[in-house]
Amino acid sequence: MNVISRLFNKSDADSVVIGDKTVPVPKLTIAKWRQLFDVVEALPQIAITMLAARGSEQFTATVMAALQLVADEAIRIVSVLTELDAEYIEEHATINDVLEFIRLTAEKNDLELTLKNVKAALGRFKTGPVQGGVASN
């Protein structure tokens, strides 16, 4: 199956090969989420920087720098989730290995549903004028 179709089609795979090592696709427990938050530092800023540079003369250079930073972040994410050394991943894994692992992890943990739930929960905390002790939206 080609890489593009694998990125968009569901799979029942419980493991993936990274370099020459087979690693399980993890369940993202709260402890794993905390570890991820510790290593995901630059992704939000990368997105903001790219959006701000859109249409400018620096856009291409910004995108190229952003891609390097995204690669570094992806390696750190995979390292935390697989417990493989980041240097091993960089030296032995292909881009397809990393993307497949991230895709399968997102799929196994239904991250689309997680994002919807976070959005819904945050929507409940919208602030507005308080009338009679109840915030209105």
C-alpha positions as CSV (number, residue, x, y, z in Angstrom):
1,M,0.0,0.0,0.0
2,N,1.5,3.4,-0.9
3,V,2.4,6.0,1.8
4,I,-0.4,8.5,0.9
5,S,-3.2,5.9,1.1
6,R,-1.8,4.6,4.4
7,L,-1.9,8.1,5.9
8,F,-5.6,8.4,5.2
9,N,-6.9,4.9,5.7
10,K,-7.5,3.2,9.0
11,S,-5.3,0.3,10.1
12,D,-5.5,-2.4,12.7
13,A,-1.7,-2.4,13.2
14,D,-0.6,-2.7,16.8
15,S,3.0,-2.1,16.1
16,V,5.3,-0.4,13.6
17,V,8.9,-0.8,12.5
18,I,11.1,2.2,13.2
19,G,14.6,1.6,11.8
20,D,15.1,-2.1,12.5
21,K,13.0,-2.1,15.7
22,T,9.4,-3.1,16.1
23,V,7.6,-0.9,18.6
24,P,4.0,-1.1,19.8
25,V,1.6,1.7,19.0
26,P,1.0,3.2,22.5
27,K,-2.1,3.9,24.4
28,L,-1.9,7.6,25.4
29,T,-2.4,7.5,29.1
30,I,-2.4,10.7,31.2
31,A,1.2,10.0,32.1
32,K,2.2,9.8,28.4
33,W,0.3,13.0,27.7
34,R,2.4,14.7,30.4
35,Q,5.6,13.4,28.9
36,L,4.5,14.7,25.5
37,F,3.7,18.2,26.9
38,D,7.2,18.3,28.3
39,V,8.8,17.7,24.9
40,V,6.4,19.5,22.5
41,E,7.8,23.0,22.8
42,A,7.9,24.7,19.4
43,L,4.9,23.4,17.5
44,P,2.5,26.1,18.4
45,Q,5.0,28.8,17.7
46,I,6.0,27.2,14.4
47,A,2.3,27.4,13.3
48,I,2.0,31.0,14.4
49,T,5.3,32.0,12.6
50,M,4.3,30.3,9.4
51,L,0.8,32.0,9.4
52,A,2.4,35.4,10.1
53,A,4.9,35.0,7.2
54,R,2.3,34.0,4.7
55,G,2.5,36.3,1.7
56,S,5.8,37.8,2.8
57,E,9.2,37.6,1.0
58,Q,10.4,35.5,3.8
59,F,7.7,32.8,3.5
60,T,9.8,30.2,1.7
61,A,12.7,30.6,4.2
62,T,10.3,30.5,7.1
63,V,8.7,27.3,5.8
64,M,12.1,25.6,5.3
65,A,13.1,26.5,8.9
66,A,9.7,25.4,10.2
67,L,10.1,22.0,8.5
68,Q,13.4,21.5,10.2
69,L,11.9,22.4,13.6
70,V,8.8,20.1,12.9
71,A,11.2,17.2,12.1
72,D,13.0,17.8,15.4
73,E,9.7,17.9,17.3
74,A,8.5,14.7,15.6
75,I,11.6,12.9,16.6
76,R,11.2,14.0,20.2
77,I,7.5,12.9,20.2
78,V,8.4,9.5,18.7
79,S,11.2,9.1,21.2
80,V,9.0,9.7,24.2
81,L,6.2,7.4,22.9
82,T,8.5,4.6,21.9
83,E,11.2,5.0,24.5
84,L,13.8,4.8,21.6
85,D,16.7,7.2,21.8
86,A,16.1,10.3,19.6
87,E,19.5,9.9,18.0
88,Y,18.6,6.3,17.0
89,I,15.4,7.5,15.4
90,E,17.2,10.2,13.5
91,E,19.9,7.8,12.3
92,H,17.7,4.8,11.4
93,A,14.1,5.8,10.9
94,T,12.7,7.0,7.6
95,I,10.2,9.9,7.3
96,N,7.6,7.2,6.5
97,D,8.4,5.3,9.7
98,V,7.9,8.4,11.8
99,L,4.7,9.5,10.0
100,E,3.2,6.0,10.1
101,F,3.9,5.7,13.9
102,I,2.3,9.1,14.5
103,R,-0.7,8.3,12.3
104,L,-1.3,4.9,14.0
105,T,-0.9,6.5,17.4
106,A,-3.4,9.2,16.6
107,E,-5.8,6.6,15.1
108,K,-5.5,4.1,18.0
109,N,-6.2,6.9,20.6
110,D,-8.9,8.6,18.5
111,L,-7.3,12.0,18.7
112,E,-9.9,13.5,16.5
113,L,-12.5,12.7,19.2
114,T,-10.1,13.9,21.9
115,L,-9.8,17.3,20.2
116,K,-13.6,17.5,19.8
117,N,-14.0,16.8,23.6
118,V,-11.4,19.4,24.5
119,K,-13.1,22.0,22.3
120,A,-16.5,21.1,23.9
121,A,-15.0,21.3,27.4
122,L,-13.3,24.6,26.8
123,G,-16.5,26.0,25.2
124,R,-18.2,25.4,28.5
125,F,-15.8,27.8,30.2
126,K,-16.5,30.8,28.0
127,T,-16.9,33.8,30.1
128,G,-19.6,36.3,29.8
129,P,-21.6,38.6,31.9
130,V,-22.8,37.0,35.1
131,Q,-26.5,37.3,35.7
132,G,-28.1,35.9,38.8
133,G,-24.9,34.0,39.7
134,V,-24.8,32.1,36.3
135,A,-22.5,33.0,33.5
136,S,-24.2,33.5,30.2
137,N,-22.8,32.6,26.8
